[in-house]
């Protein structure tokens, strides 16, 4: 076993809540997993109607769809078994074990795509440094919590969520930046 795989297993076992887990920690992780699920996209839909939020909302949805496509392709290509399916001492907690491959984590990718996209959209406002820091920091804290929840619940290895987070952050930032540049060019008549 490589040093990286060994580290992955050690971190998994350290974070995994185990079959006797209960209490606020476990239920916080369950709540974060639910927040990071695809169903939470329904909360974005109302922002597609008002004209002042429509463009940003569609770009955000584009970032999330692009992230999902990349994650789906990588899962099919890599085909890594989930820890709850490949390790005898790890079981999926609370929810049934997902049946798709483990690498990369779709929850982590989606959460970080969302956070990165909105962090770029919110931007850094010199007059509102504290507000900007709190909003951007809060977005990434929630995204990290969603990623962590997948390991704690036994359905992902730490490397799955790390890769998912990186993929999502890159796609989220890139989509927001490309959209902002495209809108700026269209406002000023092209090139």
C-alpha positions as CSV (number, residue, x, y, z in Angstrom):
1,X,0.0,0.0,0.0
2,X,1.3,3.4,-0.9
3,X,2.0,6.1,1.7
4,X,-0.9,8.2,0.2
5,X,-3.4,5.3,0.4
6,X,-2.2,4.5,4.0
7,X,-2.8,8.2,4.9
8,X,-6.2,8.1,3.3
9,X,-7.2,5.1,5.4
10,X,-5.8,6.6,8.6
11,X,-7.7,9.9,8.1
12,X,-10.9,8.0,7.2
13,X,-10.8,5.9,10.4
14,X,-10.0,9.0,12.5
15,X,-13.0,10.9,11.0
16,X,-15.5,8.1,10.6
17,X,-18.1,8.2,13.2
18,X,-18.6,4.4,13.4
19,X,-21.7,2.3,14.1
20,X,-22.0,3.5,17.7
21,X,-22.0,7.2,16.8
22,X,-24.8,9.4,18.0
23,X,-25.5,12.8,19.2
24,X,-25.1,16.3,17.9
25,X,-21.9,15.6,15.8
26,X,-23.5,12.8,13.8
27,X,-26.8,14.8,13.2
28,X,-24.8,17.9,12.2
29,X,-23.1,15.7,9.6
30,X,-26.4,14.3,8.4
31,X,-27.8,17.8,8.1
32,X,-24.8,18.9,6.1
33,X,-25.0,15.9,3.8
34,X,-28.7,16.8,3.1
35,X,-27.8,20.4,2.4
36,X,-25.2,19.2,0.0
37,X,-27.5,16.9,-1.9
38,X,-28.9,17.7,-5.4
39,X,-32.3,18.5,-3.9
40,X,-30.9,21.7,-2.4
41,X,-30.7,23.0,-6.0
42,X,-34.4,23.7,-5.7
43,X,-33.6,26.6,-3.4
44,X,-31.9,28.3,-6.4
45,X,-34.8,28.1,-8.7
46,X,-36.7,31.2,-7.4
47,X,-33.7,33.4,-8.3
48,X,-34.1,32.6,-12.0
49,X,-37.2,34.7,-12.3
50,X,-36.2,38.2,-11.2
51,X,-34.3,39.9,-14.0
52,X,-31.6,41.3,-11.7
53,X,-30.6,37.7,-10.5
54,X,-31.4,35.7,-13.6
55,X,-28.0,35.8,-15.3
56,X,-26.0,35.0,-12.2
57,X,-28.5,32.2,-11.4
58,X,-28.2,30.6,-14.8
59,X,-24.4,30.9,-14.7
60,X,-24.4,29.2,-11.2
61,X,-26.6,26.4,-12.5
62,X,-24.2,26.1,-15.5
63,X,-21.3,25.7,-13.1
64,X,-23.2,23.1,-11.1
65,X,-24.2,21.1,-14.2
66,X,-20.6,21.3,-15.5
67,X,-19.3,20.0,-12.1
68,X,-21.8,17.2,-12.2
69,X,-20.8,16.1,-15.7
70,X,-17.1,16.1,-14.7
71,X,-17.8,14.2,-11.5
72,X,-20.0,11.6,-13.4
73,X,-17.3,11.1,-16.0
74,X,-14.5,10.7,-13.5
75,X,-16.6,8.3,-11.4
76,X,-17.1,6.1,-14.5
77,X,-13.5,6.3,-15.5
78,X,-11.9,5.6,-12.0
79,X,-14.6,3.3,-10.6
80,X,-13.3,3.4,-7.0
81,X,-15.4,1.4,-4.5
82,X,-16.7,3.4,-1.6
83,X,-15.2,2.7,1.9
84,X,-18.6,1.3,3.1
85,X,-18.4,-1.2,0.3
86,X,-14.7,-2.1,0.4
87,X,-13.8,-2.0,4.1
88,X,-15.3,-4.4,6.6
89,X,-15.2,-2.0,9.5
90,X,-16.9,1.0,7.8
91,X,-20.6,1.1,7.1
92,X,-22.8,3.8,5.6
93,X,-24.4,5.6,8.5
94,X,-28.0,6.9,8.6
95,X,-28.6,6.7,4.9
96,X,-28.3,3.7,2.5
97,X,-25.0,3.3,0.9
98,X,-24.8,5.0,-2.5
99,X,-24.3,2.6,-5.4
100,X,-22.2,4.8,-7.7
101,X,-18.4,4.8,-7.5
102,X,-16.6,6.8,-4.8
103,X,-14.1,9.0,-6.6
104,X,-14.6,12.0,-6.7
105,X,-17.2,13.1,-4.2
106,X,-20.1,14.8,-6.0
107,X,-21.3,16.4,-2.7
108,X,-17.9,18.0,-2.2
109,X,-17.6,19.1,-5.8
110,X,-21.0,20.7,-5.9
111,X,-20.6,22.4,-2.5
112,X,-17.2,23.9,-3.5
113,X,-18.5,24.9,-7.0
114,X,-21.3,26.7,-5.3
115,X,-19.0,28.4,-2.7
116,X,-16.3,29.3,-5.2
117,X,-18.8,30.7,-7.7
118,X,-20.6,32.9,-5.1
119,X,-17.3,33.9,-3.5
120,X,-16.2,35.3,-6.8
121,X,-19.6,36.9,-7.5
122,X,-19.7,38.5,-4.0
123,X,-16.1,39.7,-4.5
124,X,-14.0,41.7,-2.1
125,X,-15.4,45.1,-1.2
126,X,-12.8,47.4,0.5
127,X,-15.5,49.3,2.4
128,X,-17.2,46.1,3.6
129,X,-14.2,43.9,4.4
130,X,-15.7,42.2,7.4
131,X,-19.0,41.5,5.5
132,X,-17.0,40.1,2.5
133,X,-14.8,38.0,4.7
134,X,-17.8,36.6,6.7
135,X,-19.8,35.8,3.5
136,X,-16.9,34.2,1.6
137,X,-15.6,32.4,4.8
138,X,-19.1,31.1,5.6
139,X,-19.5,29.7,2.1
140,X,-16.3,27.7,2.3
141,X,-16.9,26.6,5.9
142,X,-20.3,25.1,4.9
143,X,-18.7,23.5,1.8
144,X,-15.9,22.0,3.9
145,X,-18.6,20.7,6.4
146,X,-20.5,19.1,3.5
147,X,-17.3,17.4,2.3
148,X,-16.4,16.3,5.8
149,X,-19.8,14.8,6.4
150,X,-19.3,12.3,3.5
151,X,-16.3,10.9,5.3
152,X,-17.8,10.9,8.7
153,X,-20.9,9.0,7.4
154,X,-18.6,6.4,5.8
155,X,-19.4,6.9,2.2
156,X,-16.2,8.6,0.9
157,X,-12.5,8.4,1.5
158,X,-10.8,11.7,2.4
159,X,-9.1,11.8,-1.0
160,X,-12.5,11.5,-2.7
161,X,-13.7,14.7,-1.0
162,X,-10.4,16.5,-1.5
163,X,-10.5,15.8,-5.3
164,X,-14.2,16.8,-5.4
165,X,-13.5,20.0,-3.6
166,X,-10.7,20.9,-6.0
167,X,-12.8,20.1,-9.1
168,X,-15.7,22.1,-7.8
169,X,-13.7,25.1,-6.7
170,X,-11.9,25.3,-10.1
171,X,-15.2,25.0,-12.1
172,X,-17.0,27.4,-9.8
173,X,-14.3,30.1,-10.1
174,X,-13.8,29.6,-13.8
175,X,-17.5,29.7,-14.6
176,X,-18.0,32.9,-12.6
177,X,-14.9,34.6,-14.1
178,X,-15.9,33.6,-17.6
179,X,-19.4,34.8,-17.1
180,X,-18.3,38.1,-15.7
181,X,-15.8,38.7,-18.6
182,X,-18.5,37.8,-21.1
183,X,-21.0,40.2,-19.6
184,X,-18.4,43.0,-19.4
185,X,-17.6,42.5,-23.1
186,X,-21.3,42.5,-24.1
187,X,-21.8,45.7,-22.1
188,X,-19.0,47.4,-24.0
189,X,-19.9,46.2,-27.4
190,X,-17.6,43.2,-27.9
191,X,-13.8,42.8,-28.0
